[in-house]
């Protein structure tokens, strides 16, 4: 009898742990800001919201882990989620900008960031299309152009918001997933070269991005202007040392480091928990990469493998981009640290992606026929009922 494997509780625990840790760090990074904004009434404003989204995200992750991932291997689903994402990305331009960017759909006090959904819809579409056209992966007209069109459509709208960081994550998902599908090296080289050319063009044609680039090259000469946030983040990490200043005892978050609970929350972790804390976060993402890649590579079919690779790539690449920006390895760009940065859209969508990976992991090592038989098997309650009837 074929048995469905148990859920990967190690992956579940690490993802849940990172999410809960993120809520705690959001409290530490935002408490004084919340007090100022509420005129001393509450220091938990951001924490309550983030913790609520975290609980919702954990529930979504668990429920998603129970949905057979093959339900996404459907033309209606693949094209449907792509179309819905495009529509939502267009809707953001109907709302007033925040800090010069149009990235959110807002209803009263609630807001939603559609670009987060693109990190799910693009892997689903690419996995479906490259599985359906498995024998034509090397053909430009049949696979390269349709897949690249999906990337250009989503990435182009996100670039117009503007949000270069998320667009770069989508590019990384595309290249990694297309490579895993067996694309020709020449196609991959041309694709990467084209994406780099587009990225350079956006830098050259955007004066404010060029300003960020020059500030990145020599941040200390621009410490009071273009590199202010980066320099304050480096001060935070440097002052943390090995053991840190202690939880909630950081100083840079006290109105020196802008938006410490958001894109630069890793700097707060470094100041308060030191090298030990930042290393623990990096190792946690490394462990998540191992379990996610293990689930993808052990999937019983091509679709599961490609979908798993696309999802785990999006999470890890985004984490690498965020951390690299905070420690000044890459120029500053607005991109949250998965699980940890403040934001309901980010935490829910990221945990949703982990839920899909958890479901894929439950079929690891089985053949396609075995996994389909597992799906058709009655649940435990039904088996017991039948056994008693006999």
Helices and strands as residue ranges (DSSP letters): H 9-37, H 45-64, G 69-72, H 75-91, G 92-94, E 105-107, E 110-112, H 115-132, G 134-136, I 140-144, H 145-159, H 164-180, H 185-204, H 207-217, G 219-222, H 228-240, H 265-297, H 302-326, H 344-361, H 368-376, H 380-389
